[in-house]
C-alpha cells in the first residue's frame, strides 16, 4: 500500500511540475477580468498580445517590492512604446480582495492593463513562488526570461533583456 501511495504522489508531482512555466516554454494563456485598463474591455487574454514583446507581471498590494517595480515598469513601458517598440506590460493582481489592488493603483497608477485573479489560479499554473514574479515573452509567445522579486537595479537588468530580445527578433 505504501508503494502505491508513493507512486501516486510521484505521478501527481510530475504532472503538476509539467505545467510550470519555464524559459523556452510557450507562455500559458492568461484570460482574466480587468482590474484596471485604459481600454473599455472586461476580459483580456495574454494571447491578444502575440506579435509584441510582453512583460507578464504577477503582483499583490501587500508586496513591498511591487511598490518599487510597478512605477519603474510603467515608465519603461511608456518610454519603449514612445520609441515605437512593440512592448506591453500585462500585470496580474493576485489579491484575494480586488479592492486592495485597486487601492494600491490609486496610489501608484499605471498605464498598462492590470488583470485580477483573486482565486490565484494563474499564478498557481505558473508555479509562482514569490511576489512579484515576471516573465518576458517574445512575439511568438515563448518565455525568454523570468524574474522573481524586485531590487534596485532590476529595472535596468529587465530593460537589457528586452533590448536583447528585440535585437534577436530582428
N, C-alpha and C positions, 0 to 999 in steps of 0.2 A: 504493500500500500504506500509506503514512504517513497519508493522509487517512482510510482505512478504520479504522486504529488510533485516530486522534483521535475519530472518530465513535463507535466502540465505547466508548472511555473516557468520553466525554461522556455517553453513554446510561447507562452504569453509574453515574457520578457523580450524574446526575439521578435515577435510580431509588433510589439509596441515600439521597439527601437527602430524597426524598419521604416516607420513613417516619420521619424525625426528628420528635420531639415538640416542638411549639411551642405558645405561648399561643394559645388558640382551638381547638386540635385536641382530638378525643376522645382521652383517655389510652389508650395501648396497654395491653392487659391484661397483668398480671404474674401468672403462675401458677407458683409455685416451692415447693420444700420449705421447711419451717420450720426455722430455726436455733434460735430460742427463741420460746416463746409461753406465755401463761397458759392457753390452751385445749389440749385434748388432740387436736390435729389434726396431720396430717403434711404437708399441702399447703394453700396458701392462694392464692386468686385475688383480684386487685385488684377485680374486678367484684363480689365479695361485699360490698363496702363502698358500693355505689351507694346513694344516698339520704343519705349523710353527706359532710361535707367531709373530704377526705383529704390528708394531707401525705405524699407519697411521697418517701422519702429514700434516696439511694444513698450508701453509705459503705464505708470499709475500715479495718481495725485500724491500718494504718501511717499513717493520715491525722491529723496533729496538729489541724486544725480540727474533726475528728469528735469528738475528746476533749472539746472545748468544746460542740459542738452537741447531742450525744446527751442529756446531763443536762438541758439547757435545754428541749429539745423534749419530754422526758419530763415535766418539771414543767408545761409549758404544756398538754400533752395532759391531764394529770390535773386541772389547775385548770379547764380548759374543760369537761371531762366532768362535773366536780362541780357545774358551773353548769347542767347539763342540755343542753349544746351537743353536737349530733351531729357530733363531730370525732374523727378517728382518725389516728394515725401508723402508716404501714406502711414499715418500713425494709428495704432490700435490701443485704445484705453481699456484697461482691464479692471478698473474699479468696480466693485460689486454694486455700488450705487452710482449710476451715471452722473448724478448731480455733483458728486465730488470732482469728477473730471471736468465738468462744465465750470465749476467754481475755480479750479486751477487755471483754466484757459481764460477766464476773465482777468486774472492777474498776469498771465503770460500768454497773450493772444498769438495765434499763428495764422498763416495764410494758406496752409495746406489742409487737406481733408483729414479729419480725425474721426475714426470709427469707434464704435462701442461694442465691447464683448464682456458684459458683466458676468456671464457664466464661465468665462475663461476657456472656452473650447478651442479657440485658435491657438493661444499660447501653449495649451496642452498638446495640441497636434505638432507644434513646432518644437516641443520639449524645452520651453523657456525655463531657465534656472534662476535668473536674476533680472532686476529691472535697472535701467532699460536694457533691452536686448534688441539688436537691429540686424537686418540683412540687406546687403547691397545686391540688387537683382539686375542682371543685364537685360537688354531689349528683347531677347528671346525667352526670358522668364527663368533663367538659370541663376542660382545663388552663386555669387562670385566672392563674397566676403561676409563674415559675421562678426559682430562686436557686442560684447557684454559690458555693462557699466558705462560710466562716462566720467572722465577725469580731465583736468586741464591739459590741453594739447590734443585731445582726442578729435576735436573738430578738424584740425589740420590733417591728422592721420586719415580721417574718413574722406576729406576732400582729395588727398593724394590718391586714395583708392578709386574714387570716382573719376578723376582725371586719367589715371592709368587705364581704367576700363574704357573710357571714352577713346583714348588712343588706340587701344586694341580693337575697338569696334569699327574703326575707320579703315 
